[in-house]
């Protein structure tokens, strides 16, 4: 019914959009949230969402783990740099 090529292109487009927007949205939300514990909770939620999004791709488990750890590391550095301000 649907052409395989178009479905693959659509899937790549959706993955590219999520991969580019999720980190930006996470940082904006983390900036808007006040309080270190609240930021940590938000970071946990975004990291889980990122991991789930990665699991929906064809990435291997080691790639999912590495990408999710890198995403969490960026959030932790951001929280550490804005806490107390």
Phi and psi in degrees as a GROMACS rama.xvg file:
@    title "Ramachandran Plot"
@    xaxis  label "Phi"
@    yaxis  label "Psi"
@TYPE xy
-103.921  148.202  UNK-2
-76.7712  129.634  UNK-3
-60.1127  -37.752  UNK-4
-63.7818  -43.3757  UNK-5
-67.2476  -38.1233  UNK-6
-64.643  -40.4479  UNK-7
-66.1202  -41.2894  UNK-8
-64.4512  -42.2867  UNK-9
-62.824  -43.3473  UNK-10
-61.9054  -43.6367  UNK-11
-63.6992  -37.5082  UNK-12
-64.5819  -45.6348  UNK-13
-63.1916  -44.3266  UNK-14
-62.7448  -41.8906  UNK-15
-64.2238  -40.5848  UNK-16
-64.6761  -46.3704  UNK-17
-64.3129  -42.5537  UNK-18
-65.2237  -31.1217  UNK-19
-89.0708  -32.0245  UNK-20
-86.625  -33.2335  UNK-21
-60.3889  -46.0128  UNK-22
-64.2668  -37.8944  UNK-23
-65.4741  -45.9805  UNK-24
-63.6942  -39.9167  UNK-25
-61.437  -44.1647  UNK-26
-67.6292  -40.0746  UNK-27
-62.8036  -44.5056  UNK-28
-66.5519  -42.2809  UNK-29
-62.0506  -34.5672  UNK-30
-68.4261  -38.129  UNK-31
-74.9219  -29.0907  UNK-32
-77.6559  135.075  UNK-33
-102.641  141.948  UNK-34
100.516  130.614  UNK-35
-63.6487  -44.357  UNK-36
-64.7298  -37.4934  UNK-37
-65.5902  -40.8905  UNK-38
-63.013  -39.6225  UNK-39
-62.8404  -42.8693  UNK-40
-62.7339  -41.7869  UNK-41
-64.6407  -40.9539  UNK-42
-62.6872  -39.9499  UNK-43
-61.2237  -43.8281  UNK-44
-64.0283  -45.6252  UNK-45
-67.0406  -35.9857  UNK-46
-65.9386  -41.35  UNK-47
-63.4466  -42.8878  UNK-48
-61.3132  -42.3289  UNK-49
-62.5904  -44.2298  UNK-50
-62.312  -40.4456  UNK-51
-65.176  -41.8105  UNK-52
-62.5958  -40.3057  UNK-53
-66.0276  -35.3941  UNK-54
-66.6873  -20.8975  UNK-55
-82.0035  -2.15275  UNK-56
-98.354  -173.949  UNK-57
-94.331  15.5656  UNK-58
-68.3256  148.979  UNK-59
-75.9254  164.599  UNK-60
-60.2935  -39.0784  UNK-61
-66.0084  -35.858  UNK-62
-69.6834  -39.782  UNK-63
-62.9274  -44.8952  UNK-64
-61.8744  -46.6343  UNK-65
-63.859  -44.4229  UNK-66
-67.0078  -40.1408  UNK-67
-67.9397  -38.8701  UNK-68
-64.3886  -40.3326  UNK-69
-65.8651  -41.1631  UNK-70
-61.6096  -45.5499  UNK-71
-64.2581  -37.0527  UNK-72
-63.9363  -40.3619  UNK-73
-62.9995  -42.1633  UNK-74
-64.2976  -41.6038  UNK-75
-64.7788  -42.117  UNK-76
-62.624  -40.8948  UNK-77
-63.5339  -46.0615  UNK-78
-60.5671  -42.1306  UNK-79
-66.0499  -30.4096  UNK-80
-82.7223  -21.8471  UNK-81
-108.156  -6.36313  UNK-82
-69.6903  140.876  UNK-83
86.2373  1.99602  UNK-84
